[in-house]
Every structure is written in C-alpha cells, then in structure tokens.
C-alpha cells in the first residue's frame, strides 16, 4: 500500500464550482499535511499546510485533515480558470522536515470558463 | 527575487553520455534536494544535502550522483544515463532540513529524454 494515495483525475469543473480534492494516507505518524499547486511547465509551489487535525482557510481555499480516517482534503470555492493546475498533497512526520516529504501523485484540475 | 534556477530546462541525450543538470539558489539556504516526477509515480526524492559537503540518498538514488561544494549550487550528475532516467527533474531548497515547509522553493524543472 502506498503511503499517500491521490486520485490523478483529470477533474474538469465549470467556473464558479466548488472543487474537492482528496488524499488518503496510511501512516498514523504523519503530522504535517501540505497542498502544492503545480502549473504546467512549472515547479510545485506550497499552497497551504496544516498541522494535525482540523481546518485551515485561506481565501477561497480550505484545507481539512481528518486523522481518524486518515483523510486530507482541499476545497476550492468559486473556482476560477486560473486554478487550473495539478494539485499535490504531501505529508511528513512531526517536525515538518522536508527530508521526509511523501507526495501523492497529484490531481489534474481544469476549470472551464 | 528569491528563486531556484535549473539548467538546462530541456535536454535530449543518448544512453551512456554523461550529463550534469545544474541547480542554484540565491536564498542562502542550507538544505537542497533533487526530485524526479514521473506519471503515475509522483514526486520522488533522489538525493538531498543538508549543507556544504553533506549529502545523502533519498528514495531513488540509483544512477545519480550529486555534489555540494558551494552552498548555492547542487548539481545532479548522471554518469551513464539510461532510458529509465527519462523524467522531469526538480531541484528544491529550503532554510534547513528542520525549517518549516513554507520555506521550501522548487525550481522550474528540467525535462530529460534519454534515447
């Protein structure tokens, strides 16, 4: 079993839709949970991160972690064509060390005008 | 502007011909690493460096070498490339291994095709 599972999509939605992106993980030792956005022909950029369980909101984006079910979610409200990208979830052990980052495979999102 | 640069951005080569992909950062970061990204496999770490002259293997180090002689540079060396090393490569840097993840920057990527 892979440590982080993520549906690769592709996911296509109309502009203004609410988007839900999800990952599951297997190791209960993971404590930091990140979402990266990767535009075509670019490197990943950190979008949001959370520590342990709960929600974190930043503008139109909400990151949610449910440690009981080992489930990570990213919600995008009022999606825009500029949100079209591949979204990668990632996790690591306590301490947030980048040396132990485990990435999901990424979900490709397309927001149609 | 804080950035990680990689060169070349695109490279086509043949099996066995040694190549080097350069990576440079202008943020005085201690920690640098190399990833490869493949369809269906995601991002996997190849090598990382915690500081000058300190390097260690990541998850998929076979067929690769690195060096860290200067803080800003972390070249990736393929001594004898093979077709299974065809991939998209990313260099990343951050303040330190233990620094928060939000200090990490990725380079723009190098797309390598080995024939």
Interface residues (C-beta under 8 A of the other chain):
Chain A: X6 X8 X32 X34 X41 X42 X43 X44 X45 X46 X49 X88 X90 X92 X95 X96 X97 X98 X99 X101 X103 X104 X105 X106
Chain B: X4 X31 X33 X40 X41 X42 X43 X44 X45 X48 X50 X90 X92 X94 X97 X98 X99 X100 X101 X102 X104 X105 X106 X107 X108 X109
